[in-house]
Amino acid sequence: RLEEFLKKEVDLELSTLPDFEERVIDFSEVEQLMNSINTIPAPCAPVINPQAPNAATGTSLRVCWGLFSDDTVECYQLCYKPVSNERHSDEQAEHTLKVKETYCTITNLLPNTQYEFWVSALNASGISPPSERAVYVTAPSPPTIKSKKIRSCENAALVCWESRDINPVDSYMVEL
């Protein structure tokens, strides 16, 4: 029977035309109420931590920050640039990273160089104001020992080296 039914042509034309009224319904109050219920505020500015001891190598820095509120945060936007004493320091390249955690290790940096960092928090409502800026410094490159200038005797040794860094190094530690 089903096969016979499917072979028949069915006329789906309505005998009377539907009579619909064109009404415009104003949902603005409902929309405002729904938005006020589901809206979370944009987060407050995070607080960036000062550089921790042993948080740097010659080419990397570990940067940490915190959020001192109960704000909902989806991710953080970490920005940094090298610190320059030149007048056109604002023209230096700024780098931006999106990070889920409250810390980040930045790599491929220059040795013995100062970098300025700041961070913002993001959620569905928007972005927070940026944190205060913090300056971090990468570790200097190891010096090059001038092996041709090494001299020694029974009670003493003379070792000479030169720095490979552009910026001056504060001090050296010689281990025997």
C-alpha positions as CSV (number, residue, x, y, z in Angstrom):
1,R,0.0,0.0,0.0
2,L,2.8,2.4,0.7
3,E,4.2,1.8,-2.7
4,E,0.9,2.7,-4.3
5,F,0.5,5.8,-2.1
6,L,4.0,7.1,-3.1
7,K,3.2,6.7,-6.8
8,K,0.2,9.0,-6.5
9,E,0.7,12.7,-7.2
10,V,-0.5,14.8,-4.2
11,D,-1.9,18.3,-4.7
12,L,-0.7,20.5,-1.8
13,E,-2.4,23.7,-2.9
14,L,-4.4,25.3,-0.1
15,S,-8.0,26.0,-1.0
16,T,-8.1,29.3,1.0
17,L,-5.3,31.7,1.5
18,P,-4.1,32.2,5.0
19,D,-4.9,35.6,6.5
20,F,-1.9,36.8,8.6
21,E,-1.7,40.2,10.2
22,E,1.5,42.0,10.0
23,R,2.4,42.9,13.5
24,V,5.7,44.4,14.8
25,I,6.5,43.2,18.3
26,D,8.9,45.4,20.3
27,F,11.3,43.1,22.2
28,S,13.7,45.9,23.3
29,E,12.7,45.7,27.0
30,V,13.1,42.0,27.0
31,E,16.4,42.3,25.2
32,Q,17.7,44.8,27.8
33,L,16.6,42.6,30.6
34,M,18.3,39.5,29.1
35,N,21.5,41.5,28.4
36,S,21.5,42.7,32.0
37,I,21.2,39.2,33.3
38,N,23.9,37.6,31.2
39,T,26.4,40.5,31.1
40,I,29.7,40.1,33.0
41,P,31.7,43.2,33.5
42,A,35.1,43.8,31.8
43,P,37.9,42.7,34.0
44,C,40.1,45.0,36.2
45,A,43.7,45.7,35.3
46,P,46.1,42.9,36.2
47,V,49.1,43.5,38.4
48,I,52.5,42.6,36.8
49,N,55.1,41.2,39.2
50,P,58.7,42.5,39.3
51,Q,61.3,40.2,37.8
52,A,62.0,37.2,40.0
53,P,65.5,35.9,40.7
54,N,66.6,33.3,38.2
55,A,63.7,34.2,35.8
56,A,66.1,35.1,33.0
57,T,68.5,33.4,30.6
58,G,70.5,35.1,27.9
59,T,67.6,34.8,25.4
60,S,64.5,34.3,27.5
61,L,62.4,35.8,30.4
62,R,59.7,34.4,32.5
63,V,57.0,37.1,33.2
64,C,54.3,36.6,35.9
65,W,51.3,38.7,36.9
66,G,48.1,38.4,39.0
67,L,44.5,39.5,39.1
68,F,43.4,40.8,42.4
69,S,39.6,40.5,41.9
70,D,37.0,37.9,41.2
71,D,36.7,38.9,37.5
72,T,36.0,36.4,34.8
73,V,39.0,36.2,32.5
74,E,39.1,34.2,29.2
75,C,42.8,35.1,28.4
76,Y,45.5,37.7,28.9
77,Q,47.2,39.9,26.3
78,L,50.9,40.3,27.2
79,C,52.8,43.1,25.4
80,Y,56.5,43.9,25.4
81,K,59.2,45.8,23.7
82,P,62.9,46.5,24.1
83,V,63.7,49.5,26.3
84,S,65.7,52.1,24.4
85,N,67.3,55.3,25.5
86,E,66.9,56.8,22.1
87,R,64.2,59.5,21.4
88,H,62.3,57.3,19.0
89,S,61.8,54.5,21.5
90,D,58.0,54.5,20.8
91,E,58.8,53.4,17.2
92,Q,60.4,50.1,18.5
93,A,58.5,47.0,17.6
94,E,55.8,46.0,20.1
95,H,55.1,42.3,20.5
96,T,51.7,41.0,21.7
97,L,51.0,37.4,22.9
98,K,47.6,35.9,23.9
99,V,48.1,33.7,27.1
100,K,45.7,31.6,29.1
101,E,47.8,31.4,32.3
102,T,49.1,34.2,34.6
103,Y,52.7,33.6,33.4
104,C,54.6,33.4,30.2
105,T,58.2,32.6,29.1
106,I,59.2,34.8,26.2
107,T,62.1,33.4,24.1
108,N,64.3,34.6,21.2
109,L,65.3,37.8,23.1
110,L,68.7,39.6,23.0
111,P,71.2,39.0,25.9
112,N,71.7,41.7,28.5
113,T,68.8,43.7,27.2
114,Q,66.0,45.5,29.1
115,Y,62.4,44.8,28.0
116,E,59.3,46.6,29.1
117,F,56.2,44.4,29.8
118,W,52.5,45.1,30.4
119,V,49.4,42.9,30.4
120,S,45.6,43.2,30.0
121,A,42.8,40.8,30.8
122,L,40.1,39.9,28.3
123,N,36.6,38.4,28.6
124,A,33.4,38.4,26.5
125,S,32.6,42.0,27.7
126,G,35.9,43.5,26.7
127,I,39.5,44.2,27.6
128,S,40.8,45.6,30.9
129,P,43.0,48.6,31.2
130,P,46.7,47.7,30.9
131,S,48.8,46.9,34.0
132,E,51.6,49.1,35.1
133,R,54.7,48.6,33.0
134,A,57.6,46.5,34.4
135,V,61.1,46.3,33.2
136,Y,62.8,42.9,33.0
137,V,66.4,42.2,31.9
138,T,67.9,39.2,30.2
139,A,71.1,37.6,31.4
140,P,74.3,38.6,29.8
141,S,76.0,36.3,27.3
142,P,79.0,34.4,28.7
143,P,82.3,36.1,28.0
144,T,84.9,34.8,25.6
145,I,88.1,33.7,27.2
146,K,91.2,34.9,25.4
147,S,93.2,31.7,25.6
148,K,96.3,33.2,24.0
149,K,96.6,35.6,26.9
150,I,96.3,33.1,29.7
151,R,99.4,33.0,32.0
152,S,100.1,31.0,35.1
153,C,102.7,30.2,37.6
154,E,102.9,28.1,40.8
155,N,100.7,30.4,43.0
156,A,98.7,32.5,40.5
157,A,96.9,32.5,37.1
158,L,96.0,35.3,34.8
159,V,92.8,34.8,32.8
160,C,91.6,37.4,30.3
161,W,88.2,37.6,28.7
162,E,86.0,40.0,26.8
163,S,82.3,40.6,26.9
164,R,80.1,39.8,23.8
165,D,77.4,42.1,25.0
166,I,76.6,45.5,23.6
167,N,75.4,46.8,27.0
168,P,77.9,47.0,29.9
169,V,78.0,44.1,32.3
170,D,77.9,44.9,36.1
171,S,80.3,42.2,37.3
172,Y,81.7,38.8,36.5
173,M,82.1,35.7,38.7
174,V,85.1,33.5,38.2
175,E,84.9,29.9,39.3
176,L,88.0,27.7,39.8
